[in-house]
Amino acid sequence: MQMTGADEMLDLARRFVGAIERGDTDAVRACYHPDARIWHNNDGIEQTVDENMKVLGWMARTLPAREYVVSHLDALPDGFVQQHVLRATLPNGATWELPACVIVRVRDGQIVRLDEYLDSAHVARLTEALTRG
C-alpha cells in the first residue's frame, strides 16, 4: 500500500504509538517493514525489527503502565516526526518520564527507518531506579 497523504502518515504514527502503549508487539511489528532499522542517539546502535521487538517486550513487562503524551506530530512527504514524553510507572510504583523525538521514514505504508532522540539523563534515571529495585 503506497501512502501518499499526510492523513495516512499521521494514522500510521498513531497506530504505531498506540500499539506500543498497549504492549501489542504484533501490531508494532505490522507497522515496520521487515528490513526496517531503528536507531537511538543514546547508544548509537542500529537495531533490526527483531532486536527492537525484544526491547519493546522488555519495556511492556518492566513498565506495565505506559502513556505517550504527544506534543507535536507532523507528517512529512515520506514519513512523520513526533515529539513526545513517555510516562511510565516503575515496578516500585514511582513515576518516570522520558522526553523524546522520533523521525520516521515510511515506504509502502510501513516504517523503514526510525531515528529516536532520547534525553540520556532520563534514561540514566530509569537505569538507576531499576538497579536499586
C-alpha positions, 0 to 999 in steps of 0.5 A: 500500500503506497501512502501518499497523504499526510492523513495516512502518515499521521494514522500510521504514527498513531497506530504505531504509538498506540500499539506500543502503549498497549504492549501489542508487539504484533501490531508494532511489528505490522507497522515496520517493514521487515528490513526496517532499522531503528536507531537511538542517539543514546547508544548509537546502535542500529537495531533490526525489527527483531532486536527492537521487538525484544526491547519493546517486550522488555519495556511492556513487562518492566513498565506495565503502565505506559502513556505517550503524551504527544506534543507535536506530530507532523507528517512529512512527504515520506514519513512523520516526526513526533515529539513526545514524553513517555510516562511510565510507572516503575515496578516500585510504583514511582513515576518516570518520564522520558522526553523524546523525538522520533523521525520516521521514514515510511515506504509502502505504508510501513516504517523503514527507518526510525531515528529516536532522540532520547534525553540520556539523563532520563534514561540514566534515571530509569537505569538507576531506579531499576538497579536499586529495585 
